[in-house]
Amino acid sequence: MKDSIKIAIHKGKEYAVTNILFVTFIITTVINAMLARQITVGNFWAVKPMVADLVVALVVGAFAYFLKPKYRFRYFLGGSIFLSLICIINAIYYKNYISFASISLITTLSELGGYTDAVFENILQLKDFLYLWQIFVLVFVHLQLRKKGYYEKVEEMEAPKIRFLNTIVVTLILLGFFISMLTSTDISRLNKQWNREFVVQEFGIYVYQLNDIASYVKTNLNSMFGYDEAAKKFREFYQEAPEEPTSKNKYTDIFKGKNVIVIHAESIQNLLISDDNLGGKPAVFNGIEVTPNLNRLASEGIYFSNFYAQESAGTSSDTEFTFNSSLLPSTSGTVFMNYFNRDYVTTPKLMKELGYHTFSMHGNKGDAWNRTVVHPNLGYDKFYYYTSAYDIDEKIGLGLSDKSFFRQSADIIENIDKENEKWYGLLIMLTNHTPFSDINRYGKANNWDYDVTLKYEKVNSITGKKEVAVAPYLEDTKIGNYFKSAHYADEAIGEFINNLDEKGLLENTVVIIYGDHDNKLRPSEYNRYYNYNPETDRVKDCDEEECVVMGDIEYEINRSVPLIIWTKDLKGTKYNQEVKKVMGMIDVQPTLGNMFGFFNKYALGHDIFSIEENIVVFPSGNWMTDKIYYNSAKDLSKPLTLDLELPTDYITKYTEYAEKIMDVSNSIITYDLIRKVGENPDNELLEETSIGDEK
């Protein structure tokens, strides 16, 4: 026994000494993956993903044995650069989207054109590149080995084919051990890939990326991969779907025949209007509300205060899609860039069937998010954008300022109103886009500077009298700049509403305002906002004082955005109210359909006034009801009501439902099922059509 141990130790030492570069590559690759997981999902020491990362590293490293020792450094260097980039890209992406990057997002890189400042100012930080240490370590080790003539010595004594086979055998043993730890849920979610946080948490960053590439290739080859199964599930899901609404409520047809203005409010978050962390109060600095116009419209109209965007990688474009189609975003790429040529049942199309002229407006370039191509397919008769329709007299941030955009848009709408009996228009705001740094233009250049300092009373240490002091609070912070930017956006909305009123365009018009997504700021920014101590100019010590905790789930709940439905006719009526029921962007189309008299049988959302308990499903796989928020990746839930008693199968039931509608939605998008199956139930020829051919 002792001899066997001695032999094993000797062999191990010999292997390590003659495989220094290989061992260095394996160790640094696994450590980098562990760091990436710690920074994102936070499970540094988890055994399962660590074994998966090791398996990938061994497979990649094993092929170096087909090269002579003196050439292996280049191979390992290339592998280190590639794997380090995977960690860097995913860590940066996770900070902004609380998800992980996909190979399909390469097609959206062109969208960074006007967003470069946002990327470098709000996302990139020096610490994001810490993974490059692997490359420096590898170079250092290589230079030391070369000085000692290491590679020549190894070449004389090693049998590379045997070492390759031995490495593969060890890898297979580790792979078998890893597979033995998997559950059916693990395998199912790896295959579906929609819960990316869970996949990274359980399988590691490298397996996630390899699986993402495989999923992308599989989806884009042709319909033989999963089409039949997707079509079957689609038919089963909709086989009992009604052709028209089955219930009515007090909101049914109340806006039928009215004109519609939809304002896509960039990065407007609910905390501006009604912040649950502040007892439902609006954001106020030194007695001045950040969004007085939105606050007024919310108080006069129907205000949905627990409303959530359901966007993914496509951010604003995802919201446009979910708002208009009542489908969830694509799990691979974005609809606007990858699946724009599918047949969707959208609100503009349904309004056109009711005799409306439809149009959209934006102060950015028309090709941003491929809108010049997508908007006609969504059902807009006309798209007014940037230089095609506007005089660029004032630029702020990414394009035409919101105030100029609204002012010129009101003139265009006045002409539309003269030429059309009924109309439906979307106006996409732009100025309040991250990184919220153009404060001199939307502030002082317009003769105001919104003050985000904090005035407070303190006792003068010399006189003993109370006096007013000023603490810097949120000045020169990202969240402070956000409040300044949001104040400008609110002013622009107020001026637009007044302008429409002066032109007589509000007499028979409904104004719908929704926040397209949250402001994408980090929890640390909120920590200063909620827990600031003006006397020390620092965040409070939360161990000693009461604080607003901004953990992972609290942060997600805090990301709600406003939905406001307002018309001059609504003020002071029985319809004027705050709706506190939880609601998602996919619920907007069915809710508006009930009010305006249209219906989409393929909608995955619900008329919020016709459903007892609603569920908001997020593209990450997380979901929430009025009772709980559930994080599916971590299997954690947070009660949203006091004295909560849930049925034993509550979480299971809603988790299964969430997975089902995510599958159905993604299948509709990927395989164009509304056109191929929904509108062609016999489906004899179309099942043979290749998705690749359609593209």
N, C-alpha and C positions, 0 to 999 in steps of 0.2 A: 504493500500500500504506500509506504514511504517512498519507495523507488518510483512508483507511478506519479506521485505528487511532484517529486523532484523533476521527473521528465517533463510533466505538464508545465511546470514553472519555467524550466529551461526553454521549452518550445515557445512559450508565451513571450519570454524575453527576446528570444531570437527573432520572432515574428515582429515584435514591436520595433526592435533596433533596425531591422531591414525593411520596414514599411513606415518609416517616420512621416513621410509626406502624406501617405494614404490615411494614417491614423489622425494626423492633424486635420485633414480635410473632413473626415467623419465627425470628429469631436466638435469642430467649429461649426459645421453645418447643423448638427443637432442643437447646439447651444443657441445659435441664431433663431432656429425654429421655436425653441423654448422662450426666448426673449420676445418674439413676435406674439406668441400666445399670451404671455404675461401682460404685455402692453394692451392687447385687445380683449380677449375673453378672460384673462386672469387666472389661468391654471398652469403655472410654471412647472410644478412638480408632478403633474398628472402622468401616470404610467402609460396609459393606453396611447395617447397621441405621441408620447416620447418614443415608444416602440415603433409606431408608424413612421415617424420622422427618421429613425435609425434605419429602418428597412429601405426607405427611399435613398438615403445617403449611401448605404452599402451597394445598392443596385447601380447607382450612378458611378460610385467609386470603382466597382469591380471591373468595369470595361477599360480602366486605365492599364490593366495588366496586358492588354493587347498591344501596348506601346512599349518601346524601350524605356528604361528608367529615366534617361536623360531628357526624354520628351514628355514625361508625365506631368511635369509642372504646368505646362501650357494647358493641358487637359483639365487639371484640377483648378487652375486659375479661371478658365472659362466657366467651369461648373460653379465655382464660388461666386463669380460675378452674377451669373444667372439666378442662382438660388438666393443671393443677397438682395437682388432686385425684387424678387417675389416677396420677400419680407418687407422691404421698404415700401413698395407700392401698396401692399395690403394694409400695412400699419397706417399709412397716410390716408388711404381710402376709408379705413374704419373710423378714423377721427371725425370725418365729415358725414358719413352715411350710416354709421353703426352697422356696417356690413362689410363684405369682402369683395375685392375686384374680380371681374370676370373677363375672359378673353374676348367676349363679344363686345366689351366696352371700347375696344380699340377703334371700332367704327364711329365712336362718338368723340374721338380726340379732336376732331376739327372744331368741336364746340368750344374748345378752350381759347379760340381766337380772341374774343373780347373779354374773357374771364381770367386772363393771366394774372392780373393784380390780385384777384380773389384767391387764386391758388397760392401765390407766393406770400401774401400777407396773412391770410386767414388759415392756411392749411400747413404749408411747409415750415418746418423748424429744423434747427441744426441737429437736434437729438434724433430726428427721423432717420438720419444716416448713420446711426451708431452700428448698424449691421455690417458696415464696410470694414470693421475691425478684422473680420475673417480674412479679407483679402490681404491686409497688411501683415497679419500673422503668417499667412501662407508664403508671402514674398520673403519675409524675414527668415523663416525656416529654410526655404529653398536656397537663399544666398549662403546661409551657414553650411548647409549640406554640400553645396557646390565647392566651397572653399576646401572642404575636407576630402574631396574626391569620392564622396559617398556613392554617387550614381554608378561609377565604374566598378566599385567593389560589389554593389548589389547585383549588377548585371552578370558578374562572373559566377555568383553563387545561387541565384534564384531560379526556380522553374515557374515561369509566369502562368502557364496553363493550369498547373496544379493549384496555384494560389487563386486563380480566378474561380476554379471549381469549388475550392474550399470556402471562398467568400460567398458563393451562391448557396452552398449547403447551409452555412450559418444563417444567411438571409432567409432561406426557406423555413428553417426552424423558428426564427423570430416571427416570420409571417404566420406560421401555424399558431404560435402562441398568441399573436395579435387577433387572429380570426376567432380563436376560442373565447376571447373577451367580448366579442360583438353580440349585440342583441338584434332581434328582428327590426326594432325601431331604428337602430343605428343603420342597418343596411337599407331600409326603406328611405330614410332621409338622405343617405348618400346618393341613392339612385335618383331621387327627385331633385336634389340640389337646391331647393328653394330656401331651406333654413341654413344659410351659409354659416352663421355663427355656431350652430350646433355641429356642423360638419368639421369646422376647424377645431372646435372644442374637443371632439371625440376622435378625429382622424389626423389632426395636425395640419399645418399650413401647406405642406408639400402635396399630401394626398388630395387635399381640397383643390389645389390648383390643377393637378393632373386630371382629377375627375371633372373639373370645370371644362378643361380642354376637350375631354372625351364627350361630354354632354353637348358642347357647342358643335363638334363635328357630327355627332349623331343627329342632332336636330336639323342641321343644315344639309345633310346628304339628300335624303328624299323621304317620301311618306311611308316607306316600308318599315321604318323604325317607329313603331308606336302609333301609327295613324289609325289602324283598325281598332285598337284598344281605346284610343282617345275618342273616336267616333261612337263607339259603343257606350262609353261612359256619358258622353254628351247626350245621346238619345235617352238613356235611362234618367239622367238628371232632369231633362226637359219634357219627358213624355207626358207628364200630367200638368205642365205649365199652362195656365189659362191664357186665352187669346186676348182677353181684356180684363180690366180690373174687377176683382170679385167683391170689393167692399168700398163703401163711401164714408166720408166723414165731413166735418164742418168746413174743411178746406177744399173739398171737391169742387173744381171749376170756378173758384172764386176769382181767378185772374184770366179766365178764358177770353181771348180776343185782345188782351192788352199787349202793348209793345214791351220789349224786354231789353234792358241794358245789364250785362254781366260784367262786373269788374273783377279781374284776376289780380288780387292785391299781393304784390311780391313781398314775401317774407313777413307778412303781418301776422302776429301771433296773438293769442287770446289774452295773454298776460297784460297787454296794453289796455284792454277794455274791461276785463273782469278777471282778476287774479285770485284763484282759490287760496294761494299762499298768503294773501293779504286780506283774507276775509271777503273775497268777491269784489274788492275795490279796483278801480282803474289805476294805471301807472300815473303818478303825479310827482313833479319835482318843484319844490318851493311854491306850492299852491297852483301850479299850471299843469293841466292835464297834457299828457303826450298826444293823445288822439281825441280831442274834444268833438270833432265832427263824426267820427265813427261811434263814439259813445252816444251821441245824440241819435244817430240813425238806429243804433241797437236798441235804444230805449223807446223809439217810436215805431219800430217794425217788429218782425219776428226774428229774434236773436237766438241762435243755437250756440250755447256756451260750452258744450262738451263735444265739439266737432273736431274731427281729426283728418288731416291729409293722409293719404295712403301711398305716398310716392316712394320710389326706389332710386335706381341710378339716374333715371331721367328727370328727377326733381320736378321743375316747373312743367316740363312736357308730359311727365307721368300724370300730374294733376289735371292738366287739360284733358288727357285721355280718360281718366277715371271719372271726372266730372261729366263728360259728354257721353260715355258709353256704359257706365255702371259695371265695368270690368276692372279687375286689378291689373297693375303693371306686369309686364313680361318678367319672367324670372331669368331670362337670358337676353342681355342687351336692352334696348328700349324700343317701344312701339314706333316712335317717331323716326327712328333711324333704321330699324331692322325689319319691322312688320307694318310699314305704313300702307302697303298696297292690299291689305285685307279688307273684308267687308264687315263693317261694324254698324250696329244700329245706334245712331247718335242723336242727341237732342236737336242739333241744327237740322238734320234730315227729317226728324219727326215734326219740327216746327214748319218746315217747308211744306209738308203734307197738309198742314193746317192753313196754308196760304201766306206764310210769312216770307219776307225777303231777309236773308241771313248774311251777316258780314262779320269780319274780325279786324282788329286794329292793334298795332304794336309799334313802339318807338325804337325798336331795334331793327337790324337787318333782316330781310325776309328769309334768308337761308339759315338763320339761327334755329337750331333744332329742326331743320328741314321743313319749316312751316309753309313755305310756298308750295311744297308738294303735298304736305299732309292736310292742310286746312281745306282745300277743295274736296279731298276724300272724306273729311269729317262732315261735309255738307254746307260749308260756307260758300255763298255765291261770290263774295268779293273779299279779298284780303288787302287791307291798307297798311303799309309798313314804311318806315324810314324814308328814304329819298323818293320812293314811288308815290307817296301821297303827302309828305310833310316837308315844311320848310325847316331845316335844321338850324334854328336860330339860337338854341341854347342846349348845350350838351352837358350832362352831369353823369358821371360814372360811365356806364356802358353804352349810352346812346342819348337820344332826345330826352330832355328833362320831362318829368311827369306833368308839370304845370303847363308847359308848352304843348305836350302831347294831348292833354285833355282839352286845352283851349282850342286847338286846331280840330280835334275830333268832334267837338260840339258843333262846329261849322259844317263838317261833313255830314253828321247825323241830321242836321237841319235840312240839308238837301235831300237826304235819303227819305226823310219823313214826308217831303213834298211829293216825292215820286212813287211812294209805296203806301198802301193802306195799312199794312202791319209789318213790323220789322223786329228782328232779334239780332242783337249785336254783342260781341265779346271785345272788351278793351283790356289789354295786357299791360300792366304797369311794369316799370323797369328801375326807376331811380333807387328804390329801397332794396337793392341787390347787394349781397355781401361783396366786398368787405366793409361797406359803410364808412369809407375813409375820405370821401370827397366832401368833407364837412364845410370847407370854406365856400364851396359853390352853392350848396343847398342851404347854407346858413348865412354867413355874413354878407355874401354877395346879394342876398335877397333882403338885406337890411334887418336881419334878426340873428340872434345867436341863442339857441335854446340852451338853457342853463341846467346842467346835471350835477351841480354842486349840492351840498346839503347845509342849509342854515339851521342852526340849533342854539338853544340857550345854554350858557355855562356861567359859572360863578367866577368873577375876576378874583384871582388870588391875592391881589393887592387891596382893592377897594371893598371886596366882599359882596359886590353888587352883581345882579344878573345882567348879562349882556348877550347880544346876538353874535355868534361866531359862524364862520363859513369853513366847512371842510371840503376838500377836493372831490370826495366821493367817487363819482363815475367819470369825471373829466379825464381825457386822455386814456380811456379804456375802450375796448372793442364794444362792450355792451352799452357804454355811454354813447358812443358814436351811433350805435343802433337806435337808441332812443331819439337822438337828434334826427337821424334819417327818417325814422317812422313819423316824427312830428311833421317833417316836410311832406311826406307822402299823404298824411292826413289833411294837411292844408290843401294839397292838390285835389284830393277827393272833394273837400268842402267847396272849393272854387268851382269845380266841375258841376256839382249838383246845383249850385246857385246859377251858373251859366245856363244849364238846361232849363231851369225854372224861368229865367228871364226870356228864353226863347219859346216858352210855352210847350216844351217837350216832355214835361212831367205830368201833364194832365191825364194821360191814359197809358202811363208807363210804370212798369215794375223794375226796380233797381235791385240787383242781386250782387252781393259782395262776398267773396270768399278769400281767405288767406291760402296761398298756394302751398306753403309749407312753413316750418318754423325757421328761425333765424340762423340755425346751424352753429350757434355759439356753444362753447364748451361748458360743462358744469361749473368749472372754477370761476367763470364770469358771473354766473348766478350766485355763487357763494358770496362774492363781494356785494352784489346787489341786495341780497336778502339779509346778510349777516354783518353789515358794516358797523364799525364803532367809530363815530366821528372824532371822539376825543383822542384816540390813538392813531387814527387814519389807517386802521388795519381791520381785518376780519376778526370778529369776536372769537373768544375762546369758547367753543361750544360745549366743553366739559363743565364750564361754570355758568354759562348763560343759555337761555332758550334760543335755539337756532332753527332755521328752515333747512332740513336735511335734503341734499340733492344727490341721492344714490342713483343707481342705474334705473330702477323702476320709477322713482320719483321724477327723474329727468325725462323719461319717456312720457309720463302722464302730463308733465308740464309743457309738452310740445303741441298742445291743442291750438287750433287756429279758429278764427271767427267765421261764421256764416250768417249773413244778415239779408233778409228779404224785406224790402221797404218800398212803400208807395205813398204818395200824398193822401190817397184815399183810405189808408190803413190807420192813420193816426187816431187814437182815441176810440178805436172799435174793439169789439170782443176778440179780434184776431191778434191784436197787439200783445205780445207776451215773450217771455224768455223760456226757451225749450231746453231743459236740462238733461234730457235723455241722451245717452251716448250715441254718437252718429258718425259715420265715415263718409268720405267723398263719394263712394259708390252708391250711397243712399240718396244723393241729391237728385239724380235723374228721375227715379220713381216718385220722389216727393214733389218735384216740380210737375211731373206728368199728371199727378192727381190735381194739381192746382190749375194747370193750363189745358188739360184735356187730351193728353197723348199717353201712349203706353208702349213699353218695350218688353216683350215676353222673355227676352234673353238677359234682362237686368239681373245682376247678382245682389244688388242692394234692395232696400225696402222703403216704401213710403213710411216715413218715420211716425206719422200719425195713425198708421193702421197696424202697427206691430206692438205686441205687448212688451217683449224684451228683445232688444237689438244687440248685435255683436259687431264690433269693428275688428276686421282681420287685417293685420299689417303684412307687407311683403316678406318680412323676416320670419313669419310664422307665429309671432306673438299676437295676442288678441285681448280685447277687453269688452266687458259688459258694464252695466250700471253697478254690478256687484263687485267685480274683481278685475285687476289687470294681471294677465298671465304671460310670463316669459317662458316660451316653450323650450328654448335652448338650455336654460338653466333649471327648468322645472320649478320655477318660483312663482308665487302669486302674492298679490297685495290686495287685501280687502279695501273696498272703496266706500263701504257703509258700515255703520256701527251695529253691534249685535248681529253679526252675519251668521246665518245658518244656511249652508248649501247642501243640496242632495249629494249623496255619495258619488254619483256618476256625473256631477256637474262639469268638472274640468275635462273628463274623458269625452263627454258628449260634445262639448264645444270645440275641443281640440280636433276631433274627428270631422266636425262640420267645417272648421277652418281649413283643414287639409283638403277636404272635398272641393270647396269652392275655389281654392287656389289651383287645384288640378284642372278643374273645368275651365277656369278663366285662361290659364296658360295654354290649354289645348285649343281653345277657340282662337287665340292669338297665333299660336305656332302653326296650326293646320288649317286655318281659315274655315272653321267648322260652321259658322253661321251661313256662309255662302254654299259650302259643299254639302252640308248635311241639313242644317236648319231650313234653308230655302229650297233644298232639293232632297226631300225625304227618301226618294227611291235610290239616289246616290249610286247609280250603276256605273257611270263613266268617270265621275269626278274622283272616286276613290283611287283611281289609277294615276291621278295627276301628281307629279313630283313637286314637292315644295321647292326644291332647288330650281326646277324649270320656271316656276312662277316668279322667282326672284330675278 
